């Protein structure tokens, strides 16, 4: 699944795969010649959370290292904690160490100063003990250069991330968001209630430019029709990745739901190819395409 994602994205933009040194050759064979595989000690595959968050300051790209600690010390990730520092050194990108512990999947921005985030994933003693929401908001504004933070409640303790926003709400344009929705008729649970709470917040909030949010539903597939399985299976279409001229979304096997999600994404990204990718093994591990990837600003590649 990981190699399939890399090969698909490599049709549109340059792709670097991180692989343990002893797995580099096998990863290169799996990914093919269009993907550069570099040896780098890693513990797991969630690049969204371990690779630095890139910001631009004075025309220079800077990598912000958010001190990854295994999603609140739920797992041991000694190697992953060093990925940010190692990767920035390799590419000669200046490193800034954030005053917080967080993960890239907990941030969603519109590129115009607005940040969406769940309280559960960062205002949490397992990451930032002793810091209030106001403390954390001030640090986020200073570190990321955003102007406004919109807080969603999220869900504590029911998945390893404490409910990252990238599986709940995603921007498609400034002022426009897609909101994950349970399959119609699914009994309410903590996740659907979190989505309801997010809708209530977004319906009243404005972004950094004073715009009201347009909220568009992005329904999940029927779990009785998908091809994947597992207690940690993530069946949201919201965990998509936006690449050059393209958007990569999961294909879960419920044809009607897959087609509906693809249509919604195509309406929101009319000038991009919408590319479905089978990721059942990745999803069974509790993540998606966005979780497994991280965009790094760079010069255009021929």
Order of alpha helices (4+ residues) and beta strands (2+ residues): alpha-beta-alpha-beta-alpha-beta-beta-alpha-alpha-beta-beta-beta-alpha-alpha-beta-beta-beta-alpha-beta-beta-beta-alpha-beta-alpha
